[in-house]
Amino acid sequence: MVEITPGITVTPQIRFGHPVIRGTRVPVATVIARIAYGSSFAEVMEEYDLTREDILNALNYAALRLTDHQIW
C-alpha cells in the first residue's frame, strides 16, 4: 500500500491499483462521481461509511490530478 496523497492509497491487489480511500476499498472515482451527480456529503458518508475528511481527501486528490493535465 502506498499513500499517494493524504488519505488516498493505492495497492495493486485492491481495485486493480486504482486510488481508494485509505482503510477502505472505496474508489476515489466513486466518491467524486457521487458528489458530481448531486449526492450530499451526508449521503455518501452514510452509504460508504466514510468521514467528511475522507470525501475532502478524495476531492483534493482529484484537484491535484487535474492540475497535472492540460485540457486544451
C-alpha positions as a Markdown table, in Angstrom:
| # | Residue | x | y | z |
|---|---|---|---|---|
| 1 | Met | 0.0 | 0.0 | 0.0 |
| 2 | Val | 1.3 | 3.5 | -1.0 |
| 3 | Glu | -0.3 | 6.7 | 0.3 |
| 4 | Ile | -0.2 | 8.9 | -2.8 |
| 5 | Thr | -1.9 | 11.9 | -1.1 |
| 6 | Pro | -3.3 | 12.4 | 2.4 |
| 7 | Gly | -5.9 | 9.7 | 2.9 |
| 8 | Ile | -5.7 | 8.2 | -0.6 |
| 9 | Thr | -3.9 | 4.9 | -1.2 |
| 10 | Val | -3.0 | 2.6 | -4.0 |
| 11 | Thr | -2.5 | -1.2 | -3.6 |
| 12 | Pro | -2.1 | -3.3 | -6.7 |
| 13 | Gln | -4.3 | -6.1 | -5.2 |
| 14 | Ile | -7.1 | -3.7 | -4.3 |
| 15 | Arg | -9.4 | -2.4 | -7.0 |
| 16 | Phe | -6.7 | -3.1 | -9.7 |
| 17 | Gly | -4.5 | -0.5 | -8.2 |
| 18 | His | -6.9 | 2.4 | -8.6 |
| 19 | Pro | -6.8 | 5.1 | -5.8 |
| 20 | Val | -9.1 | 4.3 | -2.9 |
| 21 | Ile | -10.0 | 6.0 | 0.4 |
| 22 | Arg | -7.4 | 4.9 | 3.0 |
| 23 | Gly | -8.5 | 1.8 | 5.0 |
| 24 | Thr | -11.4 | 1.0 | 2.6 |
| 25 | Arg | -12.0 | -0.4 | -0.8 |
| 26 | Val | -14.0 | 2.6 | -1.9 |
| 27 | Pro | -12.5 | 4.1 | -5.1 |
| 28 | Val | -11.9 | 7.8 | -5.2 |
| 29 | Ala | -13.7 | 7.9 | -8.6 |
| 30 | Thr | -16.9 | 6.6 | -7.0 |
| 31 | Val | -16.8 | 9.3 | -4.3 |
| 32 | Ile | -16.2 | 12.0 | -6.8 |
| 33 | Ala | -18.9 | 10.7 | -9.2 |
| 34 | Arg | -21.5 | 10.6 | -6.4 |
| 35 | Ile | -20.8 | 14.2 | -5.4 |
| 36 | Ala | -20.7 | 15.3 | -9.0 |
| 37 | Tyr | -24.1 | 13.8 | -9.7 |
| 38 | Gly | -25.7 | 15.6 | -6.7 |
| 39 | Ser | -25.3 | 13.3 | -3.7 |
| 40 | Ser | -24.7 | 15.2 | -0.5 |
| 41 | Phe | -21.7 | 14.6 | 1.7 |
| 42 | Ala | -24.0 | 13.0 | 4.3 |
| 43 | Glu | -25.4 | 10.6 | 1.7 |
| 44 | Val | -22.0 | 9.5 | 0.6 |
| 45 | Met | -20.7 | 9.2 | 4.1 |
| 46 | Glu | -23.6 | 7.0 | 5.1 |
| 47 | Glu | -23.6 | 4.8 | 2.1 |
| 48 | Tyr | -19.9 | 4.1 | 2.1 |
| 49 | Asp | -19.1 | 4.6 | 5.9 |
| 50 | Leu | -16.8 | 7.5 | 5.2 |
| 51 | Thr | -16.0 | 10.7 | 7.1 |
| 52 | Arg | -16.2 | 14.2 | 5.8 |
| 53 | Glu | -12.4 | 14.2 | 5.8 |
| 54 | Asp | -12.4 | 11.1 | 3.5 |
| 55 | Ile | -14.5 | 13.0 | 1.0 |
| 56 | Leu | -12.4 | 16.1 | 1.2 |
| 57 | Asn | -9.3 | 14.0 | 0.6 |
| 58 | Ala | -10.9 | 12.5 | -2.5 |
| 59 | Leu | -11.8 | 15.9 | -3.8 |
| 60 | Asn | -8.2 | 17.1 | -3.1 |
| 61 | Tyr | -6.8 | 14.2 | -4.9 |
| 62 | Ala | -9.0 | 14.9 | -7.9 |
| 63 | Ala | -8.0 | 18.5 | -7.9 |
| 64 | Leu | -4.3 | 17.6 | -7.8 |
| 65 | Arg | -4.7 | 15.2 | -10.7 |
| 66 | Leu | -6.4 | 17.9 | -12.8 |
| 67 | Thr | -3.6 | 20.3 | -12.3 |
| 68 | Asp | -1.3 | 17.7 | -13.9 |
| 69 | His | -3.3 | 17.7 | -17.2 |
| 70 | Gln | -3.7 | 20.3 | -19.9 |
| 71 | Ile | -7.2 | 20.0 | -21.2 |
| 72 | Trp | -7.0 | 22.3 | -24.3 |
